[in-house]
Amino acid sequence: MLRYFTSGESHGEGLVAFLSGLPAGLKVDLAFVDRELWRRQQGYGRGGRMKIETDRAHILSGVRQALTIGSPIAVLLENKDWKNWEEALPVEEGDPAKHKRVASPRPGHADLAGALKYNFSEARYVLERASARESAARVAIGALAKLFLRELGIEVLSHVVAVGATSLDKEVPWEQIRSLWDRQEILLNCADVDAEQRMKTEVDKVLKTGDSVGGIFEVVAHKVPPGLGTYAQWDERLDGLLAGAVMSLQAVKAVEIGAGVTAAASPGSAVHDEIAYAGEGNFTGFSRSRNNAGGIEGGVSNGEDIRVRGYLKPISTLRRPLQSVDFASREPVKAAYERSDVCVVPAAGVAGEAMVALTLARCALEKFGGDSMLETHRNFQGYCQQLKNY
Ligand code: EPS
């Protein structure tokens, strides 16, 4: 079974991610992992931190001679900014005068809820772990999940559908999403250049006013075979697993699969994807006229592209802060401000890809199993043959 978790503080020495359960014999392309980390750092509206950090995956265990060996994988991402924080966040007691308090909680951030929960007198430790910097660790292991899925012919990528009030109203075909990956400069990772310019204007507006902006990213998983996930038990449904995985990302407040949001207001005839039999196709001879289901019916992948959207609230650290309360005096004050981003929609999309890839890799391993890639391939090909013969 594929299991994963992360540790690390935003301004600590580094982030660590663990991934256990990948079969042995998977080729690990470190340049690919680092490019995924680079992609997460891009986008118009990111803050000064991204100029400090150049995230690189330092694999500590589980990979030898460029292949997985079936043992748990640990990945370290160093925080270059740590040198500026060693006295503020020491592991040992250190000098309390050098600790950096977060004196008033930011509305929308975890600050107040976290301080109450863990009984902290201020929000420094809450900020450190709740920060979206943690998503870099997920992207590192998500890249390994992507390498595994690629072996089965599955690819996972994202694009930006909306920034603030500017949105793209057409479905973007896979080939266009795929071509975004080749861009050497990432503005807002939108497939439509005109819409991307309008999205940039949305970011410029909030940059001027000291505000922040949210948006929507869409993750697309291409060539997923029918049959991942199941309706047999509530917690094994693929849509539920994907929704939970994407919702777990910092700042995501809603998740949509396929045309889920507009479908709620449409008649069934305008929503459901009619079925035809063409005799040949990706996995079977069945085909669909459209993909409003987002590649999942009854909690099971149906062979169409899987489409999952993450809706991001605007970043909650504001240069022109909202009203809050001082933790110590309980007097009304402005919320704390610390260097931050104003728009992270493209970056969140890359983190969304990681979560979708990890979820699909887990479901694929549950279905096909295998301790070595040879065994996984054999099982996968046997199933694909079964689908062809259906
Ligand atoms: C970061 C995400 C944001 C950044 C952070 C790096 O974190 P948060 O969710 O706390 O707003 O602001 O950088 C800093 C904390 C900083 O020192 O600038 C990321 O995605 O890497």
Boltz pocket constraint, residues with backbone or C-beta under 6 A from the ligand:
constraints:
  - pocket:
      binder: B
      contacts: [[A, 10], [A, 40], [A, 47], [A, 48], [A, 49], [A, 127], [A, 130], [A, 131], [A, 132], [A, 133], [A, 134], [A, 135], [A, 136], [A, 250], [A, 315], [A, 317], [A, 338], [A, 339], [A, 340], [A, 341]]
      max_distance: 6.0
